[in-house]
Amino acid sequence: MDQVLEAFADNDRELVAKLWSAFDAGLLAHLDAEEKYMIPVILRASERDARILIQEHKHIRTQLAELGIGIDLHVVRLEVVRTFIDELHAHATHEDALLYQRADAALDETERQSLFAGLADNVRVRLARKKTVV
């Protein structure tokens, strides 16, 4: 995120596009992995909290897509990206309390290891797919 902001501040459009593409792929892989592996864990404890996180992810995906189009068209300003990143930080804080702490408490060590291995594999696969497409 810091590199994206720095490239925006330097008005380096080529670097912004490259960094944004990697950021986009990584963030989408992260959201997908959480929805596949983490959210089902808290769904058992709180359907409401699971639905809130899914809605937040939907909102993030929408913003990410809109920003990606704006970046391709060179019409996104640095302040807009900063605001988006601030929203991501707020989501991460919220998610930590709802998702990660609850999953940590609900799972035994073997389940935690399996969960984190699944998360990591999902991110690796998605990023590898993105590299072959780009």
A tleap script that builds the chain and sets N, CA, C and O, in Angstrom:
source leaprc.protein.ff14SB
mol = sequence {
  NMET ASP GLN VAL LEU GLU ALA PHE ALA ASP
  ASN ASP ARG GLU LEU VAL ALA LYS LEU TRP
  SER ALA PHE ASP ALA GLY LEU LEU ALA HIE
  LEU ASP ALA GLU GLU LYS TYR MET ILE PRO
  VAL ILE LEU ARG ALA SER GLU ARG ASP ALA
  ARG ILE LEU ILE GLN GLU HIE LYS HIE ILE
  ARG THR GLN LEU ALA GLU LEU GLY ILE GLY
  ILE ASP LEU HIE VAL VAL ARG LEU GLU VAL
  VAL ARG THR PHE ILE ASP GLU LEU HIE ALA
  HIE ALA THR HIE GLU ASP ALA LEU LEU TYR
  GLN ARG ALA ASP ALA ALA LEU ASP GLU THR
  GLU ARG GLN SER LEU PHE ALA GLY LEU ALA
  ASP ASN VAL ARG VAL ARG LEU ALA ARG LYS
  LYS THR VAL CVAL
}
set mol.1.N position { 0.830 -1.188 0.000 }
set mol.1.CA position { 0.000 0.000 0.000 }
set mol.1.C position { 0.872 1.249 0.000 }
set mol.1.O position { 0.574 2.231 -0.679 }
set mol.2.N position { 1.941 1.194 0.764 }
set mol.2.CA position { 2.833 2.348 0.808 }
set mol.2.C position { 3.477 2.618 -0.543 }
set mol.2.O position { 3.636 3.771 -0.944 }
set mol.3.N position { 3.846 1.548 -1.245 }
set mol.3.CA position { 4.443 1.718 -2.567 }
set mol.3.C position { 3.448 2.309 -3.558 }
set mol.3.O position { 3.813 3.135 -4.395 }
set mol.4.N position { 2.201 1.886 -3.463 }
set mol.4.CA position { 1.154 2.433 -4.339 }
set mol.4.C position { 1.012 3.930 -4.075 }
set mol.4.O position { 0.974 4.729 -5.011 }
set mol.5.N position { 0.934 4.302 -2.810 }
set mol.5.CA position { 0.798 5.726 -2.467 }
set mol.5.C position { 2.003 6.527 -2.943 }
set mol.5.O position { 1.853 7.636 -3.456 }
set mol.6.N position { 3.194 5.966 -2.774 }
set mol.6.CA position { 4.406 6.663 -3.207 }
set mol.6.C position { 4.415 6.865 -4.720 }
set mol.6.O position { 4.772 7.939 -5.204 }
set mol.7.N position { 4.022 5.832 -5.467 }
set mol.7.CA position { 3.975 5.951 -6.929 }
set mol.7.C position { 2.945 6.993 -7.350 }
set mol.7.O position { 3.179 7.753 -8.290 }
set mol.8.N position { 1.804 7.032 -6.660 }
set mol.8.CA position { 0.801 8.062 -6.936 }
set mol.8.C position { 1.372 9.447 -6.671 }
set mol.8.O position { 1.220 10.357 -7.486 }
set mol.9.N position { 2.033 9.601 -5.526 }
set mol.9.CA position { 2.599 10.899 -5.160 }
set mol.9.C position { 3.645 11.352 -6.180 }
set mol.9.O position { 3.777 12.544 -6.456 }
set mol.10.N position { 4.383 10.393 -6.736 }
set mol.10.CA position { 5.397 10.707 -7.747 }
set mol.10.C position { 4.806 10.852 -9.146 }
set mol.10.O position { 5.516 11.198 -10.090 }
set mol.11.N position { 3.512 10.590 -9.278 }
set mol.11.CA position { 2.815 10.647 -10.562 }
set mol.11.C position { 3.451 9.725 -11.606 }
set mol.11.O position { 3.525 10.059 -12.789 }
set mol.12.N position { 3.906 8.562 -11.141 }
set mol.12.CA position { 4.516 7.561 -12.012 }
set mol.12.C position { 3.417 6.590 -12.461 }
set mol.12.O position { 3.189 5.557 -11.831 }
set mol.13.N position { 2.751 6.938 -13.550 }
set mol.13.CA position { 1.580 6.183 -14.002 }
set mol.13.C position { 1.895 4.729 -14.328 }
set mol.13.O position { 1.093 3.843 -14.034 }
set mol.14.N position { 3.035 4.479 -14.921 }
set mol.14.CA position { 3.403 3.106 -15.268 }
set mol.14.C position { 3.606 2.269 -14.003 }
set mol.14.O position { 3.127 1.138 -13.918 }
set mol.15.N position { 4.308 2.823 -13.034 }
set mol.15.CA position { 4.532 2.108 -11.779 }
set mol.15.C position { 3.226 1.946 -11.003 }
set mol.15.O position { 2.987 0.900 -10.399 }
set mol.16.N position { 2.386 2.974 -11.018 }
set mol.16.CA position { 1.087 2.884 -10.349 }
set mol.16.C position { 0.298 1.702 -10.921 }
set mol.16.O position { -0.254 0.902 -10.167 }
set mol.17.N position { 0.246 1.593 -12.242 }
set mol.17.CA position { -0.506 0.508 -12.875 }
set mol.17.C position { 0.057 -0.857 -12.474 }
set mol.17.O position { -0.703 -1.775 -12.167 }
set mol.18.N position { 1.355 -0.989 -12.478 }
set mol.18.CA position { 1.995 -2.252 -12.112 }
set mol.18.C position { 1.725 -2.595 -10.651 }
set mol.18.O position { 1.325 -3.717 -10.339 }
set mol.19.N position { 1.943 -1.634 -9.756 }
set mol.19.CA position { 1.736 -1.874 -8.330 }
set mol.19.C position { 0.264 -2.123 -8.016 }
set mol.19.O position { -0.070 -2.980 -7.198 }
set mol.20.N position { -0.609 -1.368 -8.673 }
set mol.20.CA position { -2.041 -1.547 -8.418 }
set mol.20.C position { -2.491 -2.947 -8.827 }
set mol.20.O position { -3.292 -3.574 -8.134 }
set mol.21.N position { -1.981 -3.426 -9.937 }
set mol.21.CA position { -2.345 -4.764 -10.399 }
set mol.21.C position { -1.956 -5.819 -9.351 }
set mol.21.O position { -2.739 -6.721 -9.056 }
set mol.22.N position { -0.772 -5.702 -8.806 }
set mol.22.CA position { -0.327 -6.650 -7.767 }
set mol.22.C position { -1.137 -6.481 -6.492 }
set mol.22.O position { -1.520 -7.465 -5.859 }
set mol.23.N position { -1.396 -5.242 -6.116 }
set mol.23.CA position { -2.193 -4.951 -4.916 }
set mol.23.C position { -3.598 -5.518 -5.077 }
set mol.23.O position { -4.119 -6.167 -4.170 }
set mol.24.N position { -4.203 -5.274 -6.221 }
set mol.24.CA position { -5.543 -5.764 -6.526 }
set mol.24.C position { -5.599 -7.284 -6.408 }
set mol.24.O position { -6.486 -7.826 -5.749 }
set mol.25.N position { -4.657 -7.967 -7.043 }
set mol.25.CA position { -4.637 -9.435 -7.016 }
set mol.25.C position { -4.457 -9.954 -5.594 }
set mol.25.O position { -5.134 -10.896 -5.183 }
set mol.26.N position { -3.554 -9.347 -4.854 }
set mol.26.CA position { -3.313 -9.781 -3.482 }
set mol.26.C position { -4.504 -9.565 -2.582 }
set mol.26.O position { -4.844 -10.431 -1.777 }
set mol.27.N position { -5.140 -8.419 -2.711 }
set mol.27.CA position { -6.297 -8.115 -1.872 }
set mol.27.C position { -7.474 -9.037 -2.211 }
set mol.27.O position { -8.145 -9.539 -1.309 }
set mol.28.N position { -7.724 -9.257 -3.488 }
set mol.28.CA position { -8.810 -10.157 -3.874 }
set mol.28.C position { -8.540 -11.583 -3.390 }
set mol.28.O position { -9.455 -12.270 -2.936 }
set mol.29.N position { -7.300 -12.020 -3.487 }
set mol.29.CA position { -6.950 -13.356 -2.992 }
set mol.29.C position { -7.170 -13.446 -1.491 }
set mol.29.O position { -7.648 -14.461 -0.985 }
set mol.30.N position { -6.821 -12.389 -0.786 }
set mol.30.CA position { -7.010 -12.342 0.665 }
set mol.30.C position { -8.502 -12.417 1.019 }
set mol.30.O position { -8.896 -13.192 1.891 }
set mol.31.N position { -9.314 -11.622 0.351 }
set mol.31.CA position { -10.756 -11.630 0.620 }
set mol.31.C position { -11.362 -12.991 0.302 }
set mol.31.O position { -12.160 -13.516 1.078 }
set mol.32.N position { -10.982 -13.562 -0.841 }
set mol.32.CA position { -11.497 -14.879 -1.224 }
set mol.32.C position { -11.122 -15.938 -0.186 }
set mol.32.O position { -11.948 -16.768 0.195 }
set mol.33.N position { -9.880 -15.896 0.259 }
set mol.33.CA position { -9.420 -16.889 1.233 }
set mol.33.C position { -10.167 -16.741 2.557 }
set mol.33.O position { -10.543 -17.740 3.169 }
set mol.34.N position { -10.381 -15.521 2.997 }
set mol.34.CA position { -11.133 -15.317 4.235 }
set mol.34.C position { -12.557 -15.865 4.096 }
set mol.34.O position { -13.078 -16.497 5.016 }
set mol.35.N position { -13.173 -15.621 2.957 }
set mol.35.CA position { -14.549 -16.077 2.763 }
set mol.35.C position { -14.623 -17.603 2.645 }
set mol.35.O position { -15.616 -18.209 3.046 }
set mol.36.N position { -13.610 -18.201 2.114 }
set mol.36.CA position { -13.609 -19.651 1.951 }
set mol.36.C position { -13.248 -20.365 3.246 }
set mol.36.O position { -13.831 -21.403 3.561 }
set mol.37.N position { -12.300 -19.826 3.998 }
set mol.37.CA position { -11.773 -20.543 5.150 }
set mol.37.C position { -12.148 -19.955 6.507 }
set mol.37.O position { -12.343 -20.704 7.464 }
set mol.38.N position { -12.251 -18.638 6.609 }
set mol.38.CA position { -12.439 -18.004 7.919 }
set mol.38.C position { -13.902 -17.725 8.251 }
set mol.38.O position { -14.365 -18.048 9.345 }
set mol.39.N position { -14.614 -17.136 7.327 }
set mol.39.CA position { -15.987 -16.734 7.617 }
set mol.39.C position { -16.870 -17.922 7.994 }
set mol.39.O position { -17.729 -17.773 8.864 }
set mol.40.N position { -16.700 -19.090 7.382 }
set mol.40.CA position { -17.506 -20.225 7.846 }
set mol.40.C position { -17.287 -20.570 9.326 }
set mol.40.O position { -18.188 -21.096 9.979 }
set mol.41.N position { -16.108 -20.278 9.845 }
set mol.41.CA position { -15.828 -20.544 11.256 }
set mol.41.C position { -16.697 -19.656 12.147 }
set mol.41.O position { -17.272 -20.132 13.126 }
set mol.42.N position { -16.795 -18.356 11.807 }
set mol.42.CA position { -17.606 -17.483 12.668 }
set mol.42.C position { -19.086 -17.567 12.348 }
set mol.42.O position { -19.924 -17.153 13.148 }
set mol.43.N position { -19.408 -18.101 11.184 }
set mol.43.CA position { -20.813 -18.270 10.832 }
set mol.43.C position { -21.518 -19.126 11.879 }
set mol.43.O position { -22.678 -18.885 12.213 }
set mol.44.N position { -20.812 -20.116 12.388 }
set mol.44.CA position { -21.381 -20.976 13.422 }
set mol.44.C position { -21.694 -20.201 14.695 }
set mol.44.O position { -22.672 -20.494 15.382 }
set mol.45.N position { -20.865 -19.213 15.007 }
set mol.45.CA position { -21.035 -18.452 16.249 }
set mol.45.C position { -21.957 -17.250 16.067 }
set mol.45.O position { -22.738 -16.925 16.961 }
set mol.46.N position { -21.868 -16.586 14.902 }
set mol.46.CA position { -22.667 -15.380 14.698 }
set mol.46.C position { -22.917 -15.155 13.206 }
set mol.46.O position { -22.054 -14.663 12.478 }
set mol.47.N position { -24.113 -15.526 12.777 }
set mol.47.CA position { -24.475 -15.313 11.376 }
set mol.47.C position { -24.451 -13.825 11.029 }
set mol.47.O position { -24.047 -13.443 9.930 }
set mol.48.N position { -24.881 -12.998 11.963 }
set mol.48.CA position { -24.905 -11.551 11.741 }
set mol.48.C position { -23.505 -11.010 11.459 }
set mol.48.O position { -23.314 -10.256 10.505 }
set mol.49.N position { -22.526 -11.390 12.283 }
set mol.49.CA position { -21.158 -10.920 12.085 }
set mol.49.C position { -20.590 -11.412 10.751 }
set mol.49.O position { -19.895 -10.670 10.057 }
set mol.50.N position { -20.889 -12.665 10.398 }
set mol.50.CA position { -20.423 -13.208 9.122 }
set mol.50.C position { -21.003 -12.409 7.959 }
set mol.50.O position { -20.294 -12.088 7.005 }
set mol.51.N position { -22.291 -12.092 8.041 }
set mol.51.CA position { -22.929 -11.317 6.963 }
set mol.51.C position { -22.346 -9.900 6.870 }
set mol.51.O position { -22.178 -9.366 5.773 }
set mol.52.N position { -22.044 -9.304 8.008 }
set mol.52.CA position { -21.432 -7.966 8.015 }
set mol.52.C position { -20.098 -8.003 7.281 }
set mol.52.O position { -19.822 -7.144 6.444 }
set mol.53.N position { -19.271 -8.996 7.595 }
set mol.53.CA position { -17.962 -9.090 6.936 }
set mol.53.C position { -18.098 -9.350 5.444 }
set mol.53.O position { -17.334 -8.805 4.648 }
set mol.54.N position { -19.055 -10.171 5.060 }
set mol.54.CA position { -19.273 -10.435 3.638 }
set mol.54.C position { -19.692 -9.142 2.927 }
set mol.54.O position { -19.234 -8.872 1.816 }
set mol.55.N position { -20.548 -8.352 3.552 }
set mol.55.CA position { -20.964 -7.068 2.965 }
set mol.55.C position { -19.780 -6.113 2.861 }
set mol.55.O position { -19.637 -5.407 1.862 }
set mol.56.N position { -18.936 -6.087 3.879 }
set mol.56.CA position { -17.743 -5.234 3.819 }
set mol.56.C position { -16.840 -5.676 2.670 }
set mol.56.O position { -16.295 -4.836 1.953 }
set mol.57.N position { -16.680 -6.969 2.491 }
set mol.57.CA position { -15.860 -7.474 1.393 }
set mol.57.C position { -16.461 -7.087 0.043 }
set mol.57.O position { -15.738 -6.721 -0.884 }
set mol.58.N position { -17.766 -7.170 -0.060 }
set mol.58.CA position { -18.444 -6.773 -1.304 }
set mol.58.C position { -18.177 -5.300 -1.610 }
set mol.58.O position { -17.899 -4.931 -2.751 }
set mol.59.N position { -18.266 -4.474 -0.581 }
set mol.59.CA position { -17.998 -3.034 -0.736 }
set mol.59.C position { -16.540 -2.797 -1.168 }
set mol.59.O position { -16.275 -1.972 -2.043 }
set mol.60.N position { -15.617 -3.513 -0.561 }
set mol.60.CA position { -14.194 -3.366 -0.909 }
set mol.60.C position { -13.973 -3.778 -2.361 }
set mol.60.O position { -13.263 -3.091 -3.096 }
set mol.61.N position { -14.568 -4.885 -2.781 }
set mol.61.CA position { -14.413 -5.330 -4.177 }
set mol.61.C position { -14.954 -4.285 -5.160 }
set mol.61.O position { -14.344 -4.028 -6.198 }
set mol.62.N position { -16.093 -3.691 -4.828 }
set mol.62.CA position { -16.672 -2.663 -5.690 }
set mol.62.C position { -15.731 -1.470 -5.803 }
set mol.62.O position { -15.461 -0.981 -6.901 }
set mol.63.N position { -15.236 -1.007 -4.661 }
set mol.63.CA position { -14.309 0.125 -4.680 }
set mol.63.C position { -13.030 -0.219 -5.434 }
set mol.63.O position { -12.516 0.599 -6.197 }
set mol.64.N position { -12.521 -1.420 -5.224 }
set mol.64.CA position { -11.301 -1.859 -5.886 }
set mol.64.C position { -11.484 -1.847 -7.403 }
set mol.64.O position { -10.603 -1.388 -8.130 }
set mol.65.N position { -12.614 -2.345 -7.878 }
set mol.65.CA position { -12.891 -2.364 -9.315 }
set mol.65.C position { -13.002 -0.943 -9.870 }
set mol.65.O position { -12.448 -0.638 -10.926 }
set mol.66.N position { -13.719 -0.078 -9.152 }
set mol.66.CA position { -13.873 1.309 -9.606 }
set mol.66.C position { -12.529 2.024 -9.647 }
set mol.66.O position { -12.230 2.745 -10.600 }
set mol.67.N position { -11.726 1.823 -8.616 }
set mol.67.CA position { -10.407 2.451 -8.609 }
set mol.67.C position { -9.531 1.897 -9.729 }
set mol.67.O position { -8.785 2.645 -10.362 }
set mol.68.N position { -9.617 0.601 -9.973 }
set mol.68.CA position { -8.826 0.005 -11.055 }
set mol.68.C position { -9.157 0.617 -12.405 }
set mol.68.O position { -8.260 0.888 -13.204 }
set mol.69.N position { -10.424 0.832 -12.662 }
set mol.69.CA position { -10.839 1.478 -13.913 }
set mol.69.C position { -10.310 2.911 -13.954 }
set mol.69.O position { -9.783 3.357 -14.972 }
set mol.70.N position { -10.456 3.619 -12.846 }
set mol.70.CA position { -9.952 4.997 -12.771 }
set mol.70.C position { -8.452 5.077 -12.958 }
set mol.70.O position { -7.948 6.012 -13.580 }
set mol.71.N position { -7.742 4.107 -12.424 }
set mol.71.CA position { -6.282 4.083 -12.585 }
set mol.71.C position { -5.925 3.828 -14.043 }
set mol.71.O position { -5.018 4.464 -14.580 }
set mol.72.N position { -6.635 2.896 -14.693 }
set mol.72.CA position { -6.395 2.646 -16.122 }
set mol.72.C position { -6.626 3.900 -16.955 }
set mol.72.O position { -5.928 4.145 -17.939 }
set mol.73.N position { -7.617 4.692 -16.546 }
set mol.73.CA position { -7.948 5.919 -17.288 }
set mol.73.C position { -7.155 7.133 -16.803 }
set mol.73.O position { -7.296 8.226 -17.352 }
set mol.74.N position { -6.322 6.946 -15.778 }
set mol.74.CA position { -5.497 8.016 -15.201 }
set mol.74.C position { -6.330 9.167 -14.649 }
set mol.74.O position { -5.978 10.334 -14.823 }
set mol.75.N position { -7.436 8.836 -13.981 }
set mol.75.CA position { -8.291 9.886 -13.435 }
set mol.75.C position { -8.414 9.822 -11.908 }
set mol.75.O position { -9.146 10.617 -11.318 }
set mol.76.N position { -7.717 8.899 -11.269 }
set mol.76.CA position { -7.808 8.755 -9.816 }
set mol.76.C position { -6.771 9.651 -9.157 }
set mol.76.O position { -5.604 9.679 -9.546 }
set mol.77.N position { -7.234 10.381 -8.148 }
set mol.77.CA position { -6.331 11.263 -7.400 }
set mol.77.C position { -5.782 10.539 -6.173 }
set mol.77.O position { -6.381 9.589 -5.671 }
set mol.78.N position { -4.643 11.006 -5.711 }
set mol.78.CA position { -3.964 10.435 -4.562 }
set mol.78.C position { -4.878 10.403 -3.335 }
set mol.78.O position { -4.866 9.423 -2.590 }
set mol.79.N position { -5.659 11.442 -3.114 }
set mol.79.CA position { -6.533 11.513 -1.937 }
set mol.79.C position { -7.565 10.388 -1.938 }
set mol.79.O position { -7.918 9.861 -0.883 }
set mol.80.N position { -8.042 10.026 -3.113 }
set mol.80.CA position { -9.038 8.957 -3.238 }
set mol.80.C position { -8.412 7.621 -2.833 }
set mol.80.O position { -9.041 6.820 -2.141 }
set mol.81.N position { -7.187 7.388 -3.261 }
set mol.81.CA position { -6.490 6.150 -2.907 }
set mol.81.C position { -6.203 6.132 -1.408 }
set mol.81.O position { -6.359 5.098 -0.758 }
set mol.82.N position { -5.786 7.264 -0.862 }
set mol.82.CA position { -5.548 7.341 0.593 }
set mol.82.C position { -6.819 7.028 1.380 }
set mol.82.O position { -6.770 6.307 2.377 }
set mol.83.N position { -7.937 7.558 0.944 }
set mol.83.CA position { -9.208 7.297 1.616 }
set mol.83.C position { -9.546 5.810 1.558 }
set mol.83.O position { -9.983 5.235 2.554 }
set mol.84.N position { -9.347 5.190 0.405 }
set mol.84.CA position { -9.598 3.759 0.261 }
set mol.84.C position { -8.701 2.952 1.199 }
set mol.84.O position { -9.162 2.017 1.854 }
set mol.85.N position { -7.450 3.307 1.259 }
set mol.85.CA position { -6.516 2.584 2.130 }
set mol.85.C position { -6.876 2.793 3.600 }
set mol.85.O position { -6.754 1.868 4.404 }
set mol.86.N position { -7.317 3.993 3.955 }
set mol.86.CA position { -7.790 4.222 5.327 }
set mol.86.C position { -8.993 3.327 5.636 }
set mol.86.O position { -9.097 2.785 6.736 }
set mol.87.N position { -9.889 3.174 4.678 }
set mol.87.CA position { -11.044 2.292 4.858 }
set mol.87.C position { -10.601 0.833 5.005 }
set mol.87.O position { -11.188 0.084 5.786 }
set mol.88.N position { -9.579 0.432 4.265 }
set mol.88.CA position { -9.055 -0.924 4.401 }
set mol.88.C position { -8.481 -1.155 5.798 }
set mol.88.O position { -8.669 -2.217 6.391 }
set mol.89.N position { -7.780 -0.149 6.311 }
set mol.89.CA position { -7.235 -0.261 7.669 }
set mol.89.C position { -8.363 -0.401 8.694 }
set mol.89.O position { -8.268 -1.210 9.616 }
set mol.90.N position { -9.406 0.372 8.535 }
set mol.90.CA position { -10.551 0.289 9.451 }
set mol.90.C position { -11.208 -1.086 9.349 }
set mol.90.O position { -11.583 -1.678 10.362 }
set mol.91.N position { -11.345 -1.587 8.133 }
set mol.91.CA position { -11.916 -2.920 7.944 }
set mol.91.C position { -11.038 -3.972 8.619 }
set mol.91.O position { -11.549 -4.872 9.285 }
set mol.92.N position { -9.742 -3.863 8.453 }
set mol.92.CA position { -8.827 -4.841 9.048 }
set mol.92.C position { -8.949 -4.858 10.562 }
set mol.92.O position { -8.914 -5.925 11.174 }
set mol.93.N position { -9.091 -3.695 11.168 }
set mol.93.CA position { -9.251 -3.614 12.618 }
set mol.93.C position { -10.557 -4.281 13.036 }
set mol.93.O position { -10.588 -5.059 13.989 }
set mol.94.N position { -11.624 -3.974 12.325 }
set mol.94.CA position { -12.938 -4.563 12.599 }
set mol.94.C position { -12.891 -6.073 12.399 }
set mol.94.O position { -13.406 -6.839 13.215 }
set mol.95.N position { -12.278 -6.478 11.322 }
set mol.95.CA position { -12.192 -7.887 10.981 }
set mol.95.C position { -11.354 -8.659 12.004 }
set mol.95.O position { -11.668 -9.803 12.334 }
set mol.96.N position { -10.315 -8.042 12.490 }
set mol.96.CA position { -9.484 -8.702 13.487 }
set mol.96.C position { -10.315 -9.065 14.713 }
set mol.96.O position { -10.197 -10.166 15.252 }
set mol.97.N position { -11.150 -8.137 15.143 }
set mol.97.CA position { -11.985 -8.388 16.321 }
set mol.97.C position { -13.063 -9.429 16.035 }
set mol.97.O position { -13.318 -10.304 16.862 }
set mol.98.N position { -13.692 -9.337 14.874 }
set mol.98.CA position { -14.795 -10.246 14.563 }
set mol.98.C position { -14.339 -11.613 14.067 }
set mol.98.O position { -14.915 -12.639 14.430 }
set mol.99.N position { -13.322 -11.618 13.254 }
set mol.99.CA position { -12.981 -12.837 12.541 }
set mol.99.C position { -11.803 -13.579 13.160 }
set mol.99.O position { -11.934 -14.731 13.573 }
set mol.100.N position { -10.675 -12.925 13.222 }
set mol.100.CA position { -9.459 -13.625 13.621 }
set mol.100.C position { -9.459 -13.996 15.101 }
set mol.100.O position { -9.063 -15.108 15.451 }
set mol.101.N position { -9.888 -13.101 15.964 }
set mol.101.CA position { -9.918 -13.437 17.382 }
set mol.101.C position { -10.942 -14.531 17.668 }
set mol.101.O position { -10.691 -15.435 18.464 }
set mol.102.N position { -12.093 -14.441 17.016 }
set mol.102.CA position { -13.122 -15.456 17.219 }
set mol.102.C position { -12.672 -16.807 16.661 }
set mol.102.O position { -12.898 -17.841 17.290 }
set mol.103.N position { -12.047 -16.808 15.500 }
set mol.103.CA position { -11.552 -18.061 14.928 }
set mol.103.C position { -10.457 -18.652 15.806 }
set mol.103.O position { -10.403 -19.866 16.005 }
set mol.104.N position { -9.596 -17.805 16.324 }
set mol.104.CA position { -8.524 -18.272 17.196 }
set mol.104.C position { -9.089 -18.961 18.435 }
set mol.104.O position { -8.570 -19.985 18.877 }
set mol.105.N position { -10.153 -18.392 18.986 }
set mol.105.CA position { -10.768 -18.968 20.185 }
set mol.105.C position { -11.558 -20.240 19.869 }
set mol.105.O position { -11.663 -21.131 20.712 }
set mol.106.N position { -12.106 -20.324 18.669 }
set mol.106.CA position { -12.996 -21.440 18.334 }
set mol.106.C position { -12.264 -22.682 17.828 }
set mol.106.O position { -12.811 -23.784 17.863 }
set mol.107.N position { -11.044 -22.505 17.362 }
set mol.107.CA position { -10.338 -23.618 16.725 }
set mol.107.C position { -9.236 -24.165 17.616 }
set mol.107.O position { -8.603 -23.429 18.373 }
set mol.108.N position { -9.018 -25.478 17.512 }
set mol.108.CA position { -7.867 -26.045 18.212 }
set mol.108.C position { -6.629 -25.853 17.333 }
set mol.108.O position { -6.742 -25.359 16.211 }
set mol.109.N position { -5.473 -26.230 17.822 }
set mol.109.CA position { -4.221 -25.975 17.111 }
set mol.109.C position { -4.172 -26.632 15.737 }
set mol.109.O position { -3.713 -26.010 14.779 }
set mol.110.N position { -4.628 -27.856 15.620 }
set mol.110.CA position { -4.630 -28.548 14.329 }
set mol.110.C position { -5.533 -27.831 13.332 }
set mol.110.O position { -5.163 -27.652 12.172 }
set mol.111.N position { -6.717 -27.420 13.784 }
set mol.111.CA position { -7.637 -26.690 12.900 }
set mol.111.C position { -7.039 -25.346 12.488 }
set mol.111.O position { -7.178 -24.931 11.338 }
set mol.112.N position { -6.380 -24.672 13.418 }
set mol.112.CA position { -5.744 -23.386 13.092 }
set mol.112.C position { -4.665 -23.563 12.036 }
set mol.112.O position { -4.600 -22.797 11.075 }
set mol.113.N position { -3.816 -24.574 12.211 }
set mol.113.CA position { -2.743 -24.817 11.249 }
set mol.113.C position { -3.318 -25.136 9.867 }
set mol.113.O position { -2.817 -24.648 8.854 }
set mol.114.N position { -4.359 -25.946 9.831 }
set mol.114.CA position { -5.010 -26.294 8.577 }
set mol.114.C position { -5.630 -25.062 7.924 }
set mol.114.O position { -5.521 -24.864 6.714 }
set mol.115.N position { -6.272 -24.248 8.733 }
set mol.115.CA position { -6.901 -23.024 8.244 }
set mol.115.C position { -5.875 -22.081 7.636 }
set mol.115.O position { -6.076 -21.572 6.533 }
set mol.116.N position { -4.778 -21.842 8.346 }
set mol.116.CA position { -3.768 -20.920 7.844 }
set mol.116.C position { -3.048 -21.468 6.618 }
set mol.116.O position { -2.660 -20.706 5.732 }
set mol.117.N position { -2.868 -22.781 6.563 }
set mol.117.CA position { -2.283 -23.387 5.370 }
set mol.117.C position { -3.221 -23.196 4.176 }
set mol.117.O position { -2.771 -22.891 3.072 }
set mol.118.N position { -4.511 -23.374 4.400 }
set mol.118.CA position { -5.486 -23.156 3.335 }
set mol.118.C position { -5.509 -21.719 2.863 }
set mol.118.O position { -5.581 -21.457 1.662 }
set mol.119.N position { -5.447 -20.785 3.800 }
set mol.119.CA position { -5.397 -19.367 3.443 }
set mol.119.C position { -4.181 -19.070 2.581 }
set mol.119.O position { -4.295 -18.431 1.536 }
set mol.120.N position { -3.024 -19.532 3.016 }
set mol.120.CA position { -1.788 -19.270 2.283 }
set mol.120.C position { -1.830 -19.895 0.889 }
set mol.120.O position { -1.430 -19.260 -0.087 }
set mol.121.N position { -2.308 -21.128 0.793 }
set mol.121.CA position { -2.406 -21.788 -0.511 }
set mol.121.C position { -3.337 -21.040 -1.449 }
set mol.121.O position { -3.031 -20.877 -2.630 }
set mol.122.N position { -4.465 -20.586 -0.933 }
set mol.122.CA position { -5.429 -19.858 -1.748 }
set mol.122.C position { -4.806 -18.578 -2.308 }
set mol.122.O position { -4.984 -18.262 -3.484 }
set mol.123.N position { -4.090 -17.857 -1.482 }
set mol.123.CA position { -3.450 -16.612 -1.928 }
set mol.123.C position { -2.384 -16.925 -2.972 }
set mol.123.O position { -2.309 -16.247 -3.998 }
set mol.124.N position { -1.556 -17.942 -2.727 }
set mol.124.CA position { -0.509 -18.303 -3.695 }
set mol.124.C position { -1.099 -18.679 -5.052 }
set mol.124.O position { -0.607 -18.234 -6.089 }
set mol.125.N position { -2.137 -19.486 -5.048 }
set mol.125.CA position { -2.760 -19.925 -6.310 }
set mol.125.C position { -3.324 -18.726 -7.064 }
set mol.125.O position { -3.122 -18.591 -8.270 }
set mol.126.N position { -4.024 -17.868 -6.354 }
set mol.126.CA position { -4.640 -16.705 -7.018 }
set mol.126.C position { -3.583 -15.780 -7.605 }
set mol.126.O position { -3.732 -15.291 -8.725 }
set mol.127.N position { -2.512 -15.539 -6.849 }
set mol.127.CA position { -1.450 -14.665 -7.347 }
set mol.127.C position { -0.726 -15.297 -8.528 }
set mol.127.O position { -0.354 -14.596 -9.469 }
set mol.128.N position { -0.522 -16.596 -8.492 }
set mol.128.CA position { 0.124 -17.283 -9.617 }
set mol.128.C position { -0.741 -17.182 -10.859 }
set mol.128.O position { -0.230 -16.964 -11.957 }
set mol.129.N position { -2.055 -17.338 -10.693 }
set mol.129.CA position { -2.988 -17.201 -11.825 }
set mol.129.C position { -2.930 -15.797 -12.414 }
set mol.129.O position { -2.955 -15.618 -13.631 }
set mol.130.N position { -2.853 -14.809 -11.533 }
set mol.130.CA position { -2.812 -13.401 -11.980 }
set mol.130.C position { -1.551 -13.157 -12.791 }
set mol.130.O position { -1.603 -12.458 -13.803 }
set mol.131.N position { -0.403 -13.722 -12.371 }
set mol.131.CA position { 0.843 -13.510 -13.091 }
set mol.131.C position { 0.794 -14.120 -14.485 }
set mol.131.O position { 1.373 -13.563 -15.417 }
set mol.132.N position { 0.115 -15.252 -14.648 }
set mol.132.CA position { 0.054 -15.863 -15.964 }
set mol.132.C position { -0.890 -15.112 -16.885 }
set mol.132.O position { -0.759 -15.200 -18.106 }
set mol.133.N position { -1.849 -14.365 -16.316 }
set mol.133.CA position { -2.792 -13.594 -17.122 }
set mol.133.C position { -2.166 -12.292 -17.576 }
set mol.133.O position { -2.393 -11.851 -18.703 }
set mol.134.N position { -1.372 -11.667 -16.703 }
set mol.134.CA position { -0.801 -10.340 -16.997 }
set mol.134.C position { 0.308 -10.409 -17.963 }
set mol.134.O position { 0.890 -9.381 -18.311 }
savepdb mol mol.pdb
quit
